Amino acid sequence: MQQQASDRGRAYTRVFSRSYYAKRSWLAGCCVSNAFYCFPCLLFQTLGTDALWTTAGVRDLKHLSEKCKRHESSRSHLDNCLRLTFFGRHSITEQLNEGYRISIRRHNKEVTKNRHILSRIIDCLKFCGAFELDLRGHDESESSDDPGIFRGLADLVASLDGVLKEHLENATVFNETSKTVQNELLDCMLSVVKEEIIKEVQSSEFLSIQADETMDMATQSQLMLVLRYIDPRNNLQERFFEFIPMQSPTEESISTALKERLATILPDDQKSKLICQAYDRASVMRGATAAIQKKIQDLYPNAHYIHCYAHQLNLIMPQATSHISKVRIFFSDLSGFASFFSRSPKRTGVLDKTVAHKLPTSSPVKWNFHSCAINTVFEHREDLIRCFETIRDSGDFDPRTVREAGAFAMLLEDPDFKFFLQLFHRIMPHVDLLYANLQNKTIDAVHVNSCIQQFQQDILLIRNSLHSMVELSSEESSSCRPTKRHRVRSPENHQRIAEEVCDTILAHTREQFSLTNHLISVTLLQGDRFTQYHTMFPEDAFSSTLKAYPMLNGSKLKTELSLIYSKEEFKACCGVVDLFELFMENNLGEVFSETVTLLKILITTPMTTTEVERCFSTMKIIRTFLRNTMSQDRLNALAMLSMEKELVMEMMDFNQRVIEKFAVQKERRAKFLFK
């Protein structure tokens, strides 16, 4: 409000300051009538209320302060303010009644005590869930010798907390250690953590999902869902969200389940946030027309498909070696060593005495077990020969064992076997290094690309040095007398097979790890290429990036990238994570907004689904053979407490939020809500 005024012939403008509302909360202004009113008096208008503050309104800014002071002192104003304060509450008579106030204090004191007891029980559940401990015992009665870990932990806490001890000994209304209360508390805890995760997801800019399916101990098909995003603190997070039971793991049922969960996580106006979906390479997941990734992308157009790179490595090595018959036979023979000893403790005893080293058992899923087997056999070959000869010559074993031991001893002396053992002993460390790098959840596409290039260079060096290895192998084999069954192959034949192995590994690596269209954008942010890009801007990669991510502002992004390419400060960054941290540490996020957006997209895009595999391992610990009747909600709650224990610990009000949900879940005889 403004008013023109004059004083001693000098004209000036009087302006109302909005800070006046903070000094007097009852004051209300109207821009239509251009006047001020008293809100409590306008609302109630008790007897004696001044009509100036309810009907006419005060328009005189010069005397506004004086009129406000006079009105605040009036009885009618005080009466109206009191009515507004207690509006909707109990009557003033009840508020002033001493007996009523005493009952309120007694009720709130009991609520405080009940909440304290319930908070201690929640702490016990959090502890058991974090360490994947079995809550229930065979018999949870007072006289039981095995009441279970949860009841034992509650008794331990009660020995340190007198209030909880008294409650456990004397409570008749609320028994919080019962199975029903446990399940209700676990449901509330799961709901609180999910709400926190959804809150973080909705405040983030982008989201990726990782999903996979497996069979649990109860032969129930479980679909695992993990969310990957950058939280408001600019930290990368991979959060477990849920195990989803599936009647049949078909593309229709899996896609329907994922759509239902995504609908609860992302509202309709945030569908563009989902920028990636990562699965393994099963045909039900990756098909271009009717598979899961296509059904999800129809609803979320920016959700590009990523095949787990660690899973691809597990596919490359079998594919690269299975079509070479001699190599396939070598690995079959290699897996026979562990099988021989695993069938008899007596054989294992001889192995422990002679070799003092275990042989890794084969796995139909993981390829890297071959690396452990190759290293063990290569380093302990002479000891294994003595071990097999001891079993063969001891006379304490059955004829079949003696026959197999003799065959394995001859196999370890075979020149072909020794050559392939030496060849893969040189190859497998590089496979292990690549596999270990791909297991890192923070690895980005830039790092993956550099790791693959280094792996290919290492395999190429091995291929170029095969001639010297073949010569050394031929010198060793020349001292061995060839037999009719085990003919010594020529050095040229050995070198030809070894070159074929290396060439096949390189070819499959180039094919499996080639960058798809939406991942070509990582080449824009490779620090080792910035000098080249400063001279010639990468137009093709830039166009593919804009096509894959239409939310980017192309002209501004190109300007930012051109400036980045010309600065030495950015060339030392070896990946998108390092570059993102550099922008955040120097508060450049707003200046290079489009580049930071692209960095967030690339960081949010997962290169592996290793977090899903870790969650499957947790599920197998929680739902064991002896606990295969566990309900689905209880499984999800315990898995959440285990895998997201850090998030639970960071939520300072976690117990209180759980108690609030528990208190209103249904009508309870115990008191948990304050008056």
Salt bridges, closest charged atoms under 4 A:
ASP60 OD2 - HIS63 ND1 2.47
GLU66 OE2 - ARG70 NH1 3.66
GLU72 OE2 - ARG24 NE 3.09
ASP79 OD1 - ARG83 NE 3.77
GLU94 OE1 - HIS90 ND1 3.07
GLU98 OE1 - ARG101 NH2 2.35
GLU98 OE2 - ARG105 NH2 3.85
GLU110 OE1 - LYS671 NZ 3.72
ASP123 OD2 - ARG120 NH1 3.70
ASP123 OD1 - LYS126 NZ 3.58
ASP134 OD1 - ARG627 NH1 3.54
GLU140 OE2 - ARG136 NE 3.66
GLU142 OE2 - ARG151 NH2 2.77
ASP155 OD1 - ARG151 NE 3.55
ASP161 OD2 - HIS116 NE2 2.77
ASP161 OD2 - ARG120 NE 3.19
GLU176 OE1 - HIS167 NE2 2.50
GLU184 OE2 - LYS666 NZ 2.85
GLU184 OE1 - ARG668 NH2 2.80
GLU195 OE2 - LYS661 NZ 2.72
GLU196 OE1 - ARG657 NH1 3.10
GLU200 OE1 - ARG239 NH2 3.63
GLU205 OE2 - LYS600 NZ 2.60
ASP216 OD2 - ARG623 NH1 2.50
ASP231 OD2 - ARG233 NH2 3.25
GLU238 OE2 - ARG228 NH1 2.51
GLU242 OE1 - LYS194 NZ 3.44
GLU242 OE1 - ARG261 NE 2.82
GLU252 OE1 - LYS295 NZ 3.46
GLU260 OE1 - ARG261 NH1 3.42
ASP298 OD1 - LYS294 NZ 2.65
ASP352 OD1 - LYS358 NZ 3.46
GLU382 OE2 - ARG381 NH2 2.97
ASP383 OD2 - HIS380 ND1 3.71
ASP383 OD1 - ARG386 NH2 2.18
ASP393 OD1 - ARG392 NE 3.10
GLU404 OE1 - ARG343 NH2 2.97
GLU404 OE2 - ARG400 NE 3.19
ASP414 OD1 - HIS486 ND1 3.38
ASP416 OD2 - ARG489 NE 3.13
ASP416 OD1 - HIS494 NE2 2.75
ASP444 OD2 - HIS447 ND1 3.10
ASP458 OD2 - HIS430 ND1 3.36
GLU471 OE2 - HIS467 NE2 2.63
GLU499 OE1 - ARG463 NH2 3.95
GLU500 OE2 - HIS323 NE2 3.81
GLU500 OE1 - ARG496 NH1 3.90
ASP503 OD1 - ARG463 NE 2.58
GLU539 OE2 - LYS558 NZ 2.80
GLU560 OE2 - LYS556 NZ 2.34
GLU568 OE2 - LYS571 NZ 3.12
GLU611 OE1 - ARG614 NH1 3.15
GLU644 OE1 - ARG239 NH1 2.97
GLU650 OE1 - ARG233 NH2 3.75
GLU660 OE2 - ARG115 NH2 2.68
